[in-house]
Amino acid sequence: MKKNMGNLDRAIRIVIAIILGILIFTGKVSGAIAWILGIISVIFLITGIIGWCSLYALLGISTIKKEAK
């Protein structure tokens, strides 16, 4: 797996995952929505940590900045 996510993209995903986790664990969100947001949170956290997104790979997207020559 070649990384396809830049640092800003990774940081945003991790922050969103943390915010969603806080909303779920504090009870602000419950029921089916909590489960859906929990799954999204886990996906965002994992992709943010490893720096690779399968959807980006499928679509040929990369948010890593190109090196200047």
C-alpha positions in Angstrom: 0.0 0.0 0.0 1.5 3.3 -1.1 0.3 6.2 1.0 -2.1 8.5 -0.8 -3.1 10.9 1.9 -1.3 14.1 2.8 -0.6 15.3 6.4 -3.5 17.8 6.4 -6.0 15.2 5.1 -4.8 12.7 7.8 -5.0 15.3 10.6 -8.6 16.3 9.6 -9.7 12.7 9.5 -8.3 12.0 13.0 -9.8 15.2 14.4 -13.2 14.3 12.9 -12.9 10.7 14.3 -12.2 12.1 17.8 -15.1 14.5 17.7 -17.5 11.8 16.6 -16.2 9.5 19.3 -16.7 12.2 21.9 -20.3 12.8 20.7 -21.1 9.1 20.9 -19.5 8.4 24.3 -21.1 11.5 25.9 -24.5 10.4 24.7 -25.2 13.4 22.5 -25.8 10.9 19.6 -27.6 7.6 20.2 -29.3 4.8 18.4 -28.7 3.8 14.7 -27.1 7.2 14.0 -24.5 6.5 16.7 -23.6 3.1 15.2 -23.2 4.7 11.7 -21.1 7.6 13.0 -19.1 5.1 15.1 -18.3 3.0 12.0 -17.3 6.2 10.1 -15.2 7.3 13.1 -13.3 4.0 13.1 -12.7 4.2 9.4 -11.5 7.8 9.6 -9.2 6.9 12.5 -7.6 3.9 10.7 -7.1 5.7 7.4 -5.8 8.7 9.1 -3.2 6.7 11.0 -2.0 4.5 8.1 -2.2 7.3 5.5 -4.0 5.2 2.9 -7.6 5.4 1.7 -9.0 2.7 -0.4 -11.6 5.0 -2.0 -8.8 7.4 -3.0 -6.9 4.5 -4.5 -9.9 3.3 -6.4 -10.5 6.8 -7.8 -6.8 7.6 -8.4 -6.7 10.5 -5.9 -3.7 11.5 -3.9 -3.5 14.4 -1.5 0.2 14.1 -1.0 2.0 17.2 -2.2 4.3 16.6 -5.2 8.0 17.4 -4.6 9.3 20.4 -6.5 12.1 19.7 -8.9 
